[in-house]
């Protein structure tokens, strides 16, 4: 059962991450020096979107 939970976390879509989850993923990628990956760039874009929506309300 633990494997299915890990698989579910791994396959979670970027647009469903909370701001905290996004930050954790970004930090993990920065530690592993994967800042040039497409996934990292998409996380950054999503973080900016979340910041823009929270400031415009």
N, C-alpha and C positions, 0 to 999 in steps of 0.2 A: 504494500500500500504506500509506503514511503516513496517508492519509485514513481508512482503515478502522480503524487503531489509535486515531486521535483519536475516531472515532465510538464505538468500543468503550469508551473511557475516559469519554466524555460520558454514555453510557447505563448506566454501572455503577450498580447498586442501592446505596442508602445502607447497607443492612444487610450489605453485603460490603466496605465500606471498612474499612481498618485504622485504628487510633487516629491514626496520623500523617497518613494521607490525609484523615481527617475534619478534623483541625486545619488542614491546608493549605487545604481548601475553605472552612472557616469564616473563616480569615484573608482569603482572596480576596474573599469576600462582604462582610466588614467594610470592606476597602479600597475596594470599589466602592459602599459605602453601601447595600447591599441587605439590611440587617438586619431589615427588616420583611417579607421574602418568606417564603412558605410553605416553600420549600426550606431556607432558613436555619434556620427553627424546627425542621424535621425533623432537620437535621444536629445541632442542639443536643440534641434528645431522644435521638438515637442515641449521642452522646458521653456523655451521662449514664448511659445503659444500659451502655455499655462500662465506665465507671468503677465502676459498682455491681457488675458481675460480676467485675471484677478485684480489688476489695477484699473481696468475700465469699468468695473461694476460700481 
